Amino acid sequence: MFAKLTSARSLLAAAGLALSCLFGAAAPTTASAAIPYLQLNAQEPKYAAIVIDANSGEVLYDKRADSPRYPASVTKVMTLYLTFEALSEGRLKLTDRVTMSPRAAAQAPTKIGISPGDSLSVDEAIKAMTVKSANDVAVAMAERLAGSESRFSALMTLRGQELGMRNTRFVNASGLPDSRQISTARDLAILSRATMRDFPQYYSYFAVKGFYFRGNYIKGHNRLLDSMEGFDGLKTGYTNASGFNLAGSAVRDGRRLIAVVLGGPSTAWRDNNMEDLLLTGFDVMKRRSRGERTSIAANIYEDEPTGPIERPSVEQGDGDQAGLRIVLTENPHPTPVKVSPTLRDAKKEAPKAAKKPKGEWGVQVGAFKSKSLANDQLKLVRGRFAKMVAEAEGAVEGAGGTFRAQFQGMTSDAARSACSALKAKRVPCMVLQP
């Protein structure tokens, strides 16, 4: 996974001191208490992101990477880090039992839902946290390892600081809402890298897509495990305050990248953004190996959300449209100037009459929780890929609380061709048959 794995970690020397200090008193450390409460500027978007090279730790891209954010269930990566640490040191075995206390069982969903006094194995507990994101199991594990969740949270903060997470404070093991629990995209990338570096023997838990628990199959939340080649973890997260979060990692051509996306407006947007960041990162690494000087920021389409998805201007770093010139194939008023018109000129000269649809096929480019988000996606796709959907009509179809963004009125060939081209540009697409 890395060029060199650390077998004897410097953290072990500090572990005894940390445990003796923390288990003797439940109060947070001075270092953790010094981290300020989260105070987001109302004008600042929730979105923050970072991409790093897992091997070297080099930052390849960052956007508000040091701004405080709510980590939500990405918090559980630290709970799992300490679980893996206990396993590697022999303080815990995969076959040991984790008992559900009344306090743990009372946690808000998502949860595994077993009764107080009941128990599950450590192996099941790990899968419950990585796959189900079970809050009750996270608290039960904290109590198993430290006696109480408050002591465990203090240990989480201290271990985070030892790893280099300078702007993180944990007050619970699950990531459930608490204004005191803050982190940053950079800190969560540091944690993700440390987890796979220090405990490679347990990292595969983050790639588990589902598991059976007492006769029921529990499917995970991390959709990129199915849809993106080489993607193998780590953890999703969501609360109303945080937005849609994801710490992820993927491998291509022997290179591993880690990315963190915080504050997405929807699951689909977050996942698309994660895939864009990683795939662009791999492309940049390959081009750098050939001697090119380039960066992710110079190549990615930064469709950064400010609430609902909004199509950014070219000045914001639209790599697909920067410098684009549009040539009109049909223009009722040709000009004598023999140059391609600019985007502004093209809009002025384009025929106002819409073309009639030619068929009964279509394509779907996403499903969203609100009609406005679906409409924004239609605008974004038409703006970026106008040629592919030029003869189609945008429509939003609502069903069961979901709003589907679709382009309708296409021929079979046009729909299949458009979907193939959109997928090649990492835009979700599904062909709609009559």
KOLTI-963019 format. One line per field, with one value per residue (C-alpha): x, y, z. Coordinates in steps of 0.2 Angstrom, whole numbers, plus 5000, padded with zeros to 4 digits. Example, Ala and Ser with C-alpha at 12.3 -4.5 7.8 and 13.67 -1.06 7.14 Angstrom:
! KOLTI-963019
x	c(5062;5068)
y	c(4978;4995)
z	c(5039;5036)
This chain:
! KOLTI-963019
x	c(5000;5014;5033;5036;5025;5029;5030;5036;5026;5032;5014;5016;5028;5014;5000;5004;5005;4989;4979;4985;4981;4964;4958;4962;4951;4936;4940;4947;4965;4971;4976;4958;4950;4960;4952;4938;4920;4914;4909;4906;4905;4887;4894;4906;4900;4900;4910;4929;4940;4958;4967;4984;4996;4995;5013;5021;5008;5009;4994;4988;4973;4964;4949;4946;4956;4959;4942;4932;4918;4907;4914;4898;4901;4918;4922;4921;4937;4946;4935;4940;4958;4959;4950;4963;4976;4969;4969;4986;4993;4983;4971;4957;4953;4941;4931;4929;4912;4906;4891;4878;4875;4858;4867;4874;4857;4849;4859;4850;4850;4859;4861;4862;4847;4852;4845;4854;4864;4865;4882;4891;4909;4922;4922;4904;4906;4919;4908;4893;4903;4911;4895;4880;4888;4880;4880;4875;4890;4902;4897;4898;4915;4921;4914;4923;4940;4940;4926;4916;4913;4919;4936;4937;4933;4947;4959;4952;4957;4974;4978;4972;4984;4999;4995;4995;4977;4979;4962;4951;4941;4931;4917;4909;4913;4899;4899;4881;4878;4888;4894;4910;4915;4925;4938;4945;4947;4966;4964;4953;4965;4979;4968;4963;4982;4987;4974;4979;4998;4997;4985;4985;4980;4963;4960;4950;4936;4932;4929;4916;4900;4888;4887;4875;4870;4858;4851;4848;4859;4865;4870;4883;4881;4897;4891;4908;4913;4902;4904;4922;4936;4950;4940;4941;4936;4935;4919;4903;4895;4880;4870;4859;4873;4888;4880;4886;4904;4916;4933;4939;4954;4957;4972;4976;4992;5001;4997;4985;4977;4966;4952;4940;4925;4914;4898;4891;4872;4868;4874;4876;4885;4897;4901;4903;4914;4925;4927;4931;4945;4952;4952;4959;4972;4978;4978;4989;5001;5003;5006;5019;5028;5031;5038;5022;5019;5001;4989;4972;4965;4970;4961;4945;4928;4925;4906;4907;4890;4883;4868;4860;4872;4876;4886;4902;4909;4924;4934;4931;4942;4930;4943;4931;4926;4941;4946;4931;4925;4908;4905;4887;4882;4866;4866;4853;4863;4881;4894;4909;4921;4931;4934;4924;4913;4915;4903;4894;4893;4887;4872;4867;4868;4860;4842;4829;4817;4820;4823;4809;4813;4817;4813;4806;4822;4831;4844;4844;4858;4854;4841;4839;4830;4823;4816;4828;4843;4837;4835;4852;4859;4850;4858;4875;4875;4867;4880;4895;4889;4878;4882;4877;4860;4857;4841;4834;4822;4826;4813;4812;4801;4796;4792;4792;4801;4814;4817;4825;4834;4831;4834;4820;4815;4831;4833;4840;4857;4858;4853;4866;4880;4876;4876;4892;4900;4894;4900;4917;4917;4912;4894;4881;4870;4856;4848;4829;4820;4802)
y	c(5000;5012;5012;5008;5003;5008;4993;5001;5017;5032;5033;5017;5026;5039;5027;5022;5040;5044;5030;5033;5051;5049;5034;5043;5058;5060;5078;5083;5087;5105;5103;5097;5110;5124;5120;5133;5129;5128;5146;5145;5162;5163;5168;5154;5138;5122;5114;5109;5097;5090;5077;5070;5057;5042;5038;5054;5064;5078;5089;5089;5100;5109;5120;5127;5112;5120;5128;5120;5108;5095;5078;5068;5049;5051;5053;5034;5032;5038;5026;5012;5018;5016;4999;4993;4999;4989;4974;4976;4977;4962;4971;4966;4951;4950;4936;4946;4952;4970;4973;4985;4997;5006;5022;5015;5007;5024;5032;5040;5031;5024;5009;4991;4990;4976;4977;4983;4968;4960;4959;4957;4951;4964;4958;4962;4978;4984;4980;4988;5004;5004;4997;5002;5017;5011;5025;5013;5001;5016;5020;5002;5001;5017;5010;4993;5002;5016;5013;5028;5038;5054;5046;5038;5055;5063;5049;5052;5070;5066;5053;5064;5078;5065;5061;5079;5083;5101;5107;5093;5090;5075;5074;5058;5042;5042;5059;5063;5082;5091;5109;5105;5091;5099;5094;5099;5091;5091;5083;5070;5066;5064;5052;5042;5041;5036;5022;5013;5016;5010;4996;4989;4972;4980;4992;4980;4982;4999;4990;4979;4983;4973;4959;4947;4950;4938;4933;4950;4957;4975;4985;4999;5018;5020;5019;5022;5005;4998;5012;5018;5006;5005;5014;5004;5015;5024;5032;5042;5054;5066;5077;5092;5103;5095;5091;5076;5071;5057;5052;5041;5032;5024;5015;5017;5011;5008;5025;5028;5044;5050;5063;5071;5080;5089;5099;5092;5096;5078;5060;5060;5077;5072;5055;5064;5077;5063;5054;5069;5074;5056;5053;5070;5067;5051;5060;5074;5061;5052;5068;5074;5057;5062;5079;5090;5104;5104;5102;5096;5114;5118;5103;5100;5107;5115;5114;5120;5121;5136;5127;5119;5115;5130;5130;5140;5153;5150;5161;5148;5135;5127;5116;5109;5126;5137;5144;5135;5142;5137;5135;5136;5123;5133;5152;5161;5177;5172;5186;5190;5188;5171;5167;5156;5166;5168;5160;5176;5179;5162;5165;5180;5173;5156;5153;5156;5143;5126;5111;5098;5082;5068;5052;5044;5040;5050;5050;5052;5062;5061;5059;5072;5076;5092;5099;5114;5102;5092;5108;5114;5097;5100;5117;5111;5096;5107;5121;5109;5096;5106;5097;5080;5085;5099;5091;5085;5093;5095;5088;5084;5069;5067;5050;5044;5060;5059;5071;5064;5075;5069;5074;5068;5067;5059;5045;5028;5032;5049;5044;5029;5040;5055;5043;5035;5052;5059;5043;5046;5063;5056;5062;5049;5044;5031;5028;5029;5018;5021)
z	c(5000;5004;4999;5017;5031;5049;5060;5076;5078;5089;5095;5106;5117;5121;5123;5141;5146;5137;5145;5162;5161;5153;5163;5179;5175;5162;5159;5142;5140;5140;5122;5117;5128;5119;5102;5099;5096;5078;5072;5053;5044;5037;5020;5019;5010;5020;5006;5009;5001;5000;4990;4996;4989;5002;5000;5002;5011;4997;4996;4978;4980;4994;4996;5013;5020;5037;5040;5054;5049;5057;5053;5056;5055;5047;5066;5067;5057;5073;5084;5072;5073;5092;5090;5077;5089;5103;5092;5086;5104;5110;5121;5111;5100;5085;5094;5110;5114;5115;5127;5123;5138;5140;5136;5120;5115;5117;5104;5089;5072;5062;5074;5074;5087;5099;5117;5132;5139;5122;5114;5097;5092;5089;5071;5070;5079;5066;5052;5060;5061;5043;5034;5044;5053;5069;5082;5096;5092;5092;5109;5115;5108;5117;5133;5130;5127;5139;5152;5146;5130;5138;5142;5125;5117;5126;5120;5102;5103;5111;5098;5084;5090;5091;5072;5067;5068;5075;5073;5078;5094;5098;5111;5106;5097;5084;5075;5081;5081;5094;5091;5101;5089;5075;5062;5045;5028;5031;5048;5042;5027;5040;5050;5035;5029;5047;5048;5032;5036;5054;5052;5034;5041;5045;5031;5021;5033;5025;5008;5015;5005;5016;5029;5037;5055;5064;5048;5040;5026;5030;5015;5016;5012;5002;4984;4976;4982;4968;4955;4955;4950;4963;4976;4993;5007;5019;5027;5024;5035;5036;5048;5044;5050;5041;5024;5015;5020;5013;5017;5002;4994;4978;4969;4951;4942;4958;4965;4980;4983;4998;4996;5009;5003;5017;5015;4999;4996;4991;4991;4972;4972;4985;4977;4960;4967;4976;4960;4950;4963;4963;4944;4940;4954;4945;4929;4936;4944;4928;4918;4931;4929;4911;4916;4914;4927;4931;4946;4950;4952;4934;4927;4937;4934;4951;4952;4970;4979;4989;4995;4980;4966;4955;4939;4942;4931;4920;4932;4946;4937;4925;4917;4904;4897;4900;4883;4875;4858;4851;4833;4828;4815;4811;4811;4801;4802;4798;4801;4789;4803;4800;4818;4831;4841;4860;4872;4874;4856;4853;4865;4856;4839;4843;4836;4849;4842;4851;4840;4840;4849;4837;4847;4862;4871;4884;4898;4916;4924;4942;4956;4970;4986;4979;4962;4963;4964;4949;4939;4944;4938;4921;4919;4924;4911;4897;4901;4901;4887;4876;4861;4868;4873;4861;4853;4870;4882;4900;4912;4931;4935;4953;4961;4979;4986;4973;4958;4943;4931;4913;4895;4884;4866;4860;4847;4853;4845;4852;4870;4870;4863;4875;4890;4885;4883;4899;4909;4901;4908;4925;4925;4931;4917;4913;4896;4897;4885;4879)
